[in-house]
Amino acid sequence: MTPLRARFLGMGGLVLVCLGLLGLAAWHLVALERQMRISATENMIWIFGQTQAEALHLALALSDGADPAAVGTRFDLLLSRLGLLDQGPQRRFLQAAGVFDALSGWTATLLDNDPAAGGDRHALANDVTRLIATLRGSASLAMSHEWQEQAAHLDRLGHLHRLALMAVLVAAMAGLGLALILIDRERRLMRARLDRIEAERLAHALDRERELSENHRQFADLIAHQLRTPLAVIDSAMHRLTRQGTTASAALIAEKAAVSREAVARLVSLSDTALMMSRLERDAIQPRLRGHDLHELAQTCVETLARSRPADAARITVIPPETPVTAGCDLSLTSEILSNLIGNALSYAPPESRVEVAVGADHGQAWCRISDRGPGMSAADLARAFDRFRRGAGQGSVPGSGLGLTLARHLARLQGGEVTLAPRAGGGLTATLTLPRAAP
């Protein structure tokens, strides 16, 4: 799931939660409004009903000639109900309804004919009859006033209800708008990020194209320069052998043939190196790793070089390891690396100096070190020694393509190994090939 979709789903869930809370709040408000409508008049209606009922019971007791105890009980109950009408909330309500004055003096009037104090029962009966009529009229007025008050309260509640709904709807719309803004912003950021990635990819491709173009230009210049010398040697040899008016001796023919073969060998080596680099760039080289004795490999490479460069054969010393060293490598690719490194040592070191080839193993790695006693390389040249077409300072006169070390490192890494260069103690340079060690 993309970050944009995840954020969109999160915003959608938040909006749904807000809508759910809105529905719940609306349901509670409606339920509260209905409850207020149902119980709006229960309080005052109950008080007036109880007072009227007690007044009627007292009137009946007085008219039926009930015993004084029953009349006293009904009289006390009527006074208690009238007392409720004269207390805090009920008193304020009756005052607001305009009926308090009509009811306020009845307690004192009734007490003037208190049955317990021997009051006149006939006068008390008349007072109770008039009280009943007063209560009936006051109850109607109080009920009307209470309905008006409750209607006003309900109107205000409905108004607040609508305001709350509107506020919640506006908040929900604002949240939805904010979600849309965030989604649009995220879409813009994603588009900008993709554009930046695409721009970086194009810039990288352009840099790669420029690098390849520069490599091709340098390679063309190098090939043109390196081809000229061997071709000139071959041309000179052929011209000497075919000069008119002279007969070439066998010794001259052999000499010129050897020179020509050496020039042809240089051309073949140059073309092989270029072909190998081209295959590397196309990922067309797949190493076949097997266990090989690294000392035997190095010895074979030295013998091969000795046949093509017999004058240099005596300069090479191969130092065998104390125990056999088996490396997991490709036979052909490793031979190419070792031939390259040993050939470089022979080419760049003075003709009288020796080149040592040592084989060993440590820390699970097999290694082969080629050490010469040549001029070595500066720190700046060592840092860029493996760059394509890079040659050390002052080495322009030595035949070479500038691709040998680059090719050697690439081939070593294809096999899980590495090629490194380091100054040799006492002068010169040490090239080290490391490869994974394998079982014999």
SULDA-V56865 format. One record per residue. N is the residue number from 0. NEAR is the number of other C-alpha atoms within 8 Angstrom. Layout:
{{N/NEAR} {N/NEAR}}
This chain:
{{0/4} {1/5} {2/6} {3/9} {4/8} {5/9} {6/9} {7/10} {8/8} {9/8} {10/9} {11/8} {12/8} {13/8} {14/11} {15/8} {16/8} {17/9} {18/9} {19/8} {20/8} {21/10} {22/8} {23/8} {24/8} {25/10} {26/8} {27/8} {28/9} {29/8} {30/8} {31/8} {32/10} {33/8} {34/8} {35/9} {36/9} {37/7} {38/8} {39/10} {40/10} {41/7} {42/8} {43/10} {44/10} {45/8} {46/11} {47/10} {48/8} {49/9} {50/12} {51/11} {52/8} {53/12} {54/13} {55/10} {56/9} {57/13} {58/11} {59/8} {60/12} {61/12} {62/8} {63/6} {64/6} {65/9} {66/6} {67/8} {68/6} {69/9} {70/13} {71/10} {72/8} {73/12} {74/11} {75/8} {76/9} {77/12} {78/9} {79/8} {80/12} {81/11} {82/9} {83/9} {84/10} {85/9} {86/8} {87/6} {88/6} {89/11} {90/11} {91/8} {92/8} {93/12} {94/10} {95/7} {96/11} {97/7} {98/12} {99/10} {100/8} {101/8} {102/9} {103/8} {104/8} {105/9} {106/10} {107/7} {108/9} {109/11} {110/7} {111/7} {112/13} {113/12} {114/12} {115/7} {116/6} {117/7} {118/10} {119/9} {120/9} {121/7} {122/8} {123/12} {124/11} {125/8} {126/10} {127/13} {128/10} {129/8} {130/10} {131/11} {132/8} {133/10} {134/12} {135/9} {136/8} {137/10} {138/10} {139/8} {140/10} {141/12} {142/11} {143/8} {144/9} {145/11} {146/10} {147/8} {148/8} {149/10} {150/8} {151/8} {152/8} {153/11} {154/8} {155/8} {156/9} {157/8} {158/8} {159/8} {160/10} {161/8} {162/8} {163/8} {164/10} {165/8} {166/8} {167/9} {168/8} {169/8} {170/8} {171/11} {172/8} {173/8} {174/9} {175/9} {176/8} {177/8} {178/10} {179/8} {180/8} {181/8} {182/11} {183/8} {184/8} {185/9} {186/9} {187/8} {188/8} {189/8} {190/8} {191/8} {192/8} {193/8} {194/8} {195/8} {196/8} {197/8} {198/8} {199/8} {200/8} {201/8} {202/8} {203/8} {204/8} {205/8} {206/8} {207/8} {208/8} {209/8} {210/8} {211/8} {212/8} {213/8} {214/9} {215/8} {216/8} {217/9} {218/9} {219/8} {220/8} {221/9} {222/9} {223/8} {224/8} {225/11} {226/9} {227/8} {228/8} {229/13} {230/9} {231/8} {232/11} {233/11} {234/8} {235/8} {236/12} {237/9} {238/8} {239/7} {240/10} {241/6} {242/7} {243/4} {244/4} {245/5} {246/4} {247/7} {248/6} {249/6} {250/6} {251/9} {252/10} {253/8} {254/8} {255/11} {256/9} {257/8} {258/11} {259/12} {260/8} {261/8} {262/12} {263/9} {264/8} {265/9} {266/10} {267/8} {268/8} {269/10} {270/8} {271/8} {272/11} {273/8} {274/8} {275/9} {276/9} {277/8} {278/10} {279/10} {280/7} {281/6} {282/7} {283/7} {284/6} {285/6} {286/9} {287/7} {288/9} {289/9} {290/11} {291/11} {292/11} {293/12} {294/11} {295/7} {296/11} {297/13} {298/9} {299/8} {300/11} {301/12} {302/9} {303/8} {304/12} {305/11} {306/8} {307/6} {308/8} {309/9} {310/6} {311/10} {312/12} {313/7} {314/9} {315/11} {316/9} {317/9} {318/8} {319/7} {320/10} {321/5} {322/4} {323/7} {324/14} {325/13} {326/16} {327/13} {328/15} {329/11} {330/11} {331/6} {332/11} {333/11} {334/11} {335/9} {336/12} {337/11} {338/11} {339/11} {340/12} {341/11} {342/9} {343/8} {344/13} {345/12} {346/8} {347/10} {348/12} {349/9} {350/6} {351/5} {352/10} {353/9} {354/14} {355/12} {356/13} {357/11} {358/14} {359/10} {360/10} {361/6} {362/4} {363/7} {364/11} {365/16} {366/11} {367/13} {368/12} {369/14} {370/13} {371/15} {372/15} {373/12} {374/9} {375/10} {376/10} {377/6} {378/6} {379/6} {380/11} {381/10} {382/7} {383/8} {384/10} {385/9} {386/8} {387/8} {388/9} {389/10} {390/9} {391/9} {392/6} {393/5} {394/8} {395/8} {396/5} {397/7} {398/6} {399/8} {400/10} {401/10} {402/12} {403/10} {404/11} {405/11} {406/12} {407/13} {408/11} {409/9} {410/11} {411/17} {412/9} {413/9} {414/12} {415/8} {416/11} {417/10} {418/11} {419/7} {420/9} {421/8} {422/10} {423/12} {424/5} {425/5} {426/10} {427/15} {428/15} {429/12} {430/12} {431/11} {432/13} {433/12} {434/15} {435/12} {436/12} {437/8} {438/6} {439/7}}
